[in-house]
Each structure stands twice: as C-alpha cells, then as structure tokens.
Amino acid sequence: MEELKGVTINERLFALKVTESFDAAIKSKNCKAAIEVLEQCGLSYSSALETVSSIFKNPKRYGY
C-alpha cells in the first residue's frame, strides 16, 4: 500500500479496481461491505467507518 500514500480514496478505489464493489455496497446501504472495500484500499477501520458514515449522511454530496 506504500504506493497509494497521498492518493485520494477515489483514486485508490480506481487503482485497485474496486470502484464498482464500493458503489454497490453504498447503493445497497451495506456499511460492512463498504468498510471492507475501503480497508482493502489501505484505510484504517476508523477512517473507513467515518468515510462511509459521511456518505450515508449526505449521499447526494458524494454522487449517490
């Protein structure tokens, strides 16, 4: 994951080819699955939870 340091979450999702999995988890409101995808991208559990919670609170802001 060293090569992903300083890279945005969207860039990480794209680089690791998990954008569709993440989008599907968010659209189906599957918090656990969304967090797992973000953890695969190198985020800590707490950062992933914070990100997913923010998206669920205001999905339109994030394009969902």
KOLGU-92879 format. One record per residue: residue in three letters; x, y, z of N, C-alpha, C, CB in turn. Coordinates in steps of 0.2 Angstrom, whole numbers, m for minus. Atoms other than C-alpha are relative to their C-alpha. Glycine has a CB too. Example, Ala and Ser with C-alpha at 12.3 -4.5 7.8 and 13.67 -1.06 7.14 Angstrom:
# KOLGU-92879
+------+-------+--------+-------+--------+---------+-------+-------+--------+-------+--------+---------+-------+
| resn | neast | nnorth |   nup | caeast | canorth |  caup | ceast | cnorth |   cup | cbeast | cbnorth |  cbup |
+------+-------+--------+-------+--------+---------+-------+-------+--------+-------+--------+---------+-------+
|  ALA |     4 |     m6 |     0 |     62 |     m22 |    39 |     4 |      6 |     0 |     m5 |       0 |     6 |
|  SER |    m4 |     m6 |    m1 |     68 |      m5 |    36 |    m4 |      5 |     3 |      2 |       2 |    m7 |
+------+-------+--------+-------+--------+---------+-------+-------+--------+-------+--------+---------+-------+
//
This chain:
# KOLGU-92879
+------+-------+--------+-------+--------+---------+-------+-------+--------+-------+--------+---------+-------+
| resn | neast | nnorth |   nup | caeast | canorth |  caup | ceast | cnorth |   cup | cbeast | cbnorth |  cbup |
+------+-------+--------+-------+--------+---------+-------+-------+--------+-------+--------+---------+-------+
|  MET |     4 |     m6 |     0 |      0 |       0 |     0 |     4 |      6 |     0 |     m5 |       0 |     6 |
|  GLU |    m4 |     m5 |    m1 |     15 |      11 |     1 |    m1 |      5 |    m7 |      7 |      m2 |     0 |
|  GLU |     1 |     m4 |     6 |     12 |      17 |   m17 |    m7 |      4 |    m1 |      0 |      m5 |    m6 |
|  LEU |     6 |     m3 |     0 |     m5 |      23 |   m13 |     0 |      6 |     6 |     m6 |      m5 |     2 |
|  LYS |    m1 |     m5 |    m5 |      1 |      35 |     1 |    m1 |      7 |    m4 |      6 |       0 |     4 |
|  GLY |     2 |     m7 |     3 |     m6 |      53 |    m3 |    m5 |      0 |    m5 |      7 |       3 |    m2 |
|  VAL |     5 |      1 |     5 |    m19 |      46 |   m15 |    m7 |      1 |     3 |      1 |      m6 |    m4 |
|  THR |     7 |     m1 |    m3 |    m37 |      51 |   m13 |    m3 |     m7 |     0 |     m4 |       5 |    m5 |
|  ILE |     4 |      7 |     0 |    m50 |      37 |    m9 |    m2 |     m2 |    m7 |     m6 |       1 |     5 |
|  ASN |     2 |      2 |     7 |    m57 |      38 |   m27 |     5 |     m3 |    m4 |     m3 |       6 |    m3 |
|  GLU |    m6 |      2 |     4 |    m40 |      36 |   m34 |     2 |     m7 |     2 |      6 |       5 |     0 |
|  ARG |    m1 |      7 |    m2 |    m37 |      21 |   m23 |    m5 |     m5 |    m2 |      0 |       0 |     8 |
|  LEU |     6 |      5 |     2 |    m54 |      13 |   m27 |     2 |     m2 |    m8 |     m6 |       3 |     1 |
|  PHE |    m1 |      1 |     7 |    m50 |      15 |   m46 |     7 |     m4 |    m1 |      1 |       7 |    m4 |
|  ALA |    m7 |      4 |     1 |    m31 |       9 |   m45 |    m1 |     m7 |     2 |      5 |       4 |     5 |
|  LEU |     1 |      6 |    m2 |    m37 |      m6 |   m36 |    m6 |     m4 |    m3 |     m1 |      m1 |     8 |
|  LYS |     6 |      3 |     4 |    m52 |      m9 |   m47 |    m5 |     m3 |     4 |      3 |      m6 |    m5 |
|  VAL |     5 |      2 |    m5 |    m64 |     m10 |   m33 |    m6 |      6 |     0 |      2 |      m1 |     7 |
|  THR |     5 |     m6 |     0 |    m75 |       6 |   m38 |    m7 |     m3 |     0 |      2 |       4 |    m6 |
|  GLU |     7 |      3 |     1 |    m90 |      m5 |   m43 |    m2 |     m3 |     6 |      0 |      m5 |    m6 |
|  SER |     2 |      3 |    m6 |    m89 |     m15 |   m27 |    m2 |      5 |     5 |      6 |      m5 |     2 |
|  PHE |     2 |     m5 |    m4 |    m89 |       0 |   m17 |    m6 |      4 |    m1 |      6 |       6 |     1 |
|  ASP |     7 |     m3 |     2 |   m103 |       9 |   m26 |    m6 |     m5 |     1 |      0 |       2 |    m8 |
|  ALA |     6 |      5 |    m1 |   m114 |      m7 |   m25 |    m1 |      0 |     8 |      2 |      m7 |    m3 |
|  ALA |     1 |      1 |    m7 |   m111 |      m8 |    m6 |    m3 |      7 |     3 |      7 |       0 |     4 |
|  ILE |     3 |     m7 |    m2 |   m115 |      11 |    m4 |    m7 |      0 |    m2 |      4 |       6 |    m3 |
|  LYS |     7 |     m1 |     3 |   m131 |      10 |   m15 |    m4 |     m5 |     4 |      0 |      m2 |    m7 |
|  SER |     4 |      5 |    m3 |   m137 |      m6 |    m6 |     0 |      2 |     8 |      2 |      m7 |    m1 |
|  LYS |     0 |     m2 |    m7 |   m133 |       3 |    11 |     3 |     m5 |     4 |     m7 |       2 |     3 |
|  ASN |    m4 |      5 |    m4 |   m121 |     m11 |    16 |     6 |      3 |     3 |      1 |      m6 |    m5 |
|  CYS |    m5 |     m4 |    m3 |   m110 |      m2 |    28 |     6 |     m5 |     1 |     m2 |       2 |     7 |
|  LYS |    m5 |      5 |    m1 |   m100 |     m18 |    32 |     4 |     m1 |    m6 |     m2 |      m7 |     3 |
|  ALA |    m3 |      2 |     6 |    m96 |     m22 |    14 |     4 |      7 |    m2 |     m5 |      m2 |    m5 |
|  ALA |    m4 |     m6 |     3 |    m91 |      m3 |    10 |     6 |      1 |     4 |     m5 |       6 |     1 |
|  ILE |    m6 |      0 |    m4 |    m79 |      m3 |    25 |     5 |     m5 |    m2 |     m2 |      m1 |     8 |
|  GLU |    m5 |      5 |     2 |    m71 |     m19 |    20 |     3 |      2 |    m7 |     m4 |      m7 |    m1 |
|  VAL |    m3 |     m2 |     7 |    m68 |     m12 |     2 |     5 |      6 |     2 |     m5 |       3 |    m5 |
|  LEU |    m5 |     m6 |    m2 |    m60 |       4 |    10 |     6 |     m3 |     4 |     m4 |       5 |     4 |
|  GLU |    m6 |      3 |    m3 |    m49 |      m7 |    21 |     4 |     m3 |    m5 |     m3 |      m5 |     6 |
|  GLN |    m4 |      3 |     5 |    m43 |     m16 |     6 |     4 |      5 |    m4 |     m5 |      m4 |    m6 |
|  CYS |    m3 |     m5 |     3 |    m38 |       1 |     0 |     5 |      3 |     4 |     m5 |       6 |    m3 |
|  GLY |    m5 |     m2 |    m5 |    m27 |       4 |    15 |    m3 |      5 |     5 |      5 |       3 |    m4 |
|  LEU |     3 |     m4 |    m5 |    m39 |      14 |    26 |     0 |     m4 |     6 |     m7 |       3 |    m2 |
|  SER |     1 |      3 |    m6 |    m40 |      10 |    44 |    m7 |     m1 |     1 |      3 |       4 |     6 |
|  TYR |     7 |      1 |    m1 |    m56 |       4 |    51 |    m4 |      6 |     2 |     m1 |      m6 |     6 |
|  SER |     3 |     m6 |    m2 |    m60 |      20 |    59 |    m1 |      5 |    m5 |      4 |       3 |     6 |
|  SER |     0 |     m4 |     5 |    m56 |      30 |    44 |    m5 |     m2 |    m5 |      7 |       1 |    m4 |
|  ALA |     5 |      3 |     5 |    m67 |      19 |    33 |    m7 |      1 |     3 |      2 |      m8 |    m1 |
|  LEU |     6 |     m1 |    m3 |    m81 |      20 |    45 |    m2 |      7 |     0 |      0 |      m2 |     8 |
|  GLU |     1 |     m7 |     0 |    m80 |      39 |    46 |    m2 |      2 |    m7 |      6 |       4 |     2 |
|  THR |     1 |     m2 |     7 |    m80 |      40 |    27 |    m7 |     m3 |    m2 |      5 |      m4 |    m5 |
|  VAL |     7 |      3 |     1 |    m95 |      28 |    25 |    m5 |      3 |     3 |      0 |      m8 |     1 |
|  SER |     6 |     m4 |    m4 |   m105 |      37 |    38 |    m1 |      6 |    m3 |      3 |       1 |     8 |
|  SER |     1 |     m6 |     4 |   m102 |      53 |    29 |    m4 |      0 |    m6 |      7 |       4 |    m1 |
|  ILE |     4 |      1 |     6 |   m108 |      46 |    13 |    m7 |     m1 |     1 |      3 |      m6 |    m4 |
|  PHE |     6 |      2 |    m1 |   m123 |      39 |    21 |    m4 |      6 |     3 |     m1 |      m6 |     5 |
|  LYS |     3 |     m6 |    m3 |   m127 |      55 |    30 |    m2 |      5 |    m6 |      4 |       4 |     5 |
|  ASN |     2 |     m4 |     5 |   m127 |      65 |    14 |     2 |     m3 |    m7 |      4 |       7 |     1 |
|  PRO |    m2 |      4 |     6 |   m127 |      53 |    m1 |     1 |      5 |    m7 |     m4 |      m5 |    m2 |
|  LYS |     0 |     m4 |     6 |   m131 |      67 |   m14 |     7 |      4 |    m1 |     m6 |       5 |     0 |
|  ARG |    m6 |     m3 |     0 |   m115 |      76 |    m9 |     6 |     m4 |    m4 |      2 |       2 |     7 |
|  TYR |    m5 |      5 |     2 |   m105 |      61 |   m14 |    m2 |     m3 |    m7 |      2 |      m5 |     5 |
|  GLY |     2 |      3 |     6 |   m114 |      57 |   m30 |    m4 |     m6 |     0 |      6 |      m1 |    m4 |
|  TYR |     4 |      6 |     0 |   m126 |      43 |   m24 |    m7 |      2 |     1 |      3 |      m4 |     6 |
+------+-------+--------+-------+--------+---------+-------+-------+--------+-------+--------+---------+-------+
//
